[in-house]
Amino acid sequence: MRRYWIPALLSMELPEPDCPPVRVKLLGEDLVAFRDTSGRIGLLSEFCPHRRASLWLGRNEEDGLRCVYHGWKFDVSGQCVDQMNEPGQFDFSKKVRANSYPVEEMGGLVWAYMGPSESKPPLPDFEWTRVPEEQRTLTKVVQECNWLQALEGGVDTSHAPIMHRRLREGVTLPGTPFQSAFVQGSAPLLELDETDYGYRYFGVRQLGEDRRYVRGYHFIMPFTQLRPPGLGLAEVHGHHWVPIDDESVMVYNWYYAYGDGPLAEEAQDPQVSGNSFTTDIDINDGFRSYRNKSNDWMIDRQTQKTDTFTGIYGINTQDRAVQESMGAIVDREQEHLGQADRAIIVTRRMLQQAIDVVKDGGQPAGTSPTYYDLRAAECTLGADEDWRAALMPLMYPTGNAV
């Protein structure tokens, strides 16, 4: 995981120079982020290398973060630049560094690289980071389970028209419309092509005898999915599932329009997915969902009977509910996987291969820039038409299919 650029926090969490520092936890490490007087961002170990007090309590001042315990001050690189409690002749600040990680700001996100400097990959130049700000939305939310079962839920295409469906016409609650091709199609036949960045995969559904509905996705190692937004929309949606620790994950959700037009109304309003910072997620409680395991995700059994398949409000809230319901770390030895779970099976194998490659001194899949211009897409077409010929140019708009 440390061989990749990792989303660390939203740029909006550090809104201005010398603003309060922010706690960050990545891969089980307690860190603190701050934006200094010059606007640069530092990502340091949370604990001062002097006496281990939390630097989150620190004063963000004059291009450095100063520990309030003894006044040791650190710049964005982690270098100690001042020691208030040491007489000048005994100052040894030049010999002291706090552990720090390089960061880059792209697309409203602060990305961190936590691996060896000689293995740093190219920047995470996803297309969504390059579009104008008004053509994208970006949210995040804590999920209370291991990152991998959250990811596996995301790459599972067969559950979506079942779990997320509305049960009848006229229901306005978030969900997949009952008469949509997604719901009315048959159970999907899954096709998957491995690539140097991960894989592309397709859910192929029959629509009666003479039509097919095909959804094409990408999985980019180690924790990114691109998914199509809905027929006819010049958009791509996606997620990054970033490990906080073994039993929690920060899910980053983004939508962007790659054409000249604005985002669709659904993408502009994260309430539909359950990711709204005003109604669904408490940004003052570490970006936790108001609908969570402690309150049974506020499931409404009457709504479940009549309106939506789950009775849980918000499409991604429904995902979090079933994934958290499995327990903090699911016992996969008790599973019975089928054809529809092929993406999950391949994901597990590719992650194990990446571990082996790094052990042998190599670079894992997904660290080259071949994923930069990918898009997800979907279409309906005749049962005898070549759906690959229809989708591949949409999914590789620059023609660089691998």
Summary of the structure (lengths in Angstrom):
residues: 402
radius of gyration: 22.8
end to end distance: 22.8
largest distance: 86.4
contacts: 1275
relative contact order: 0.14
helix: 27%
strand: 30%
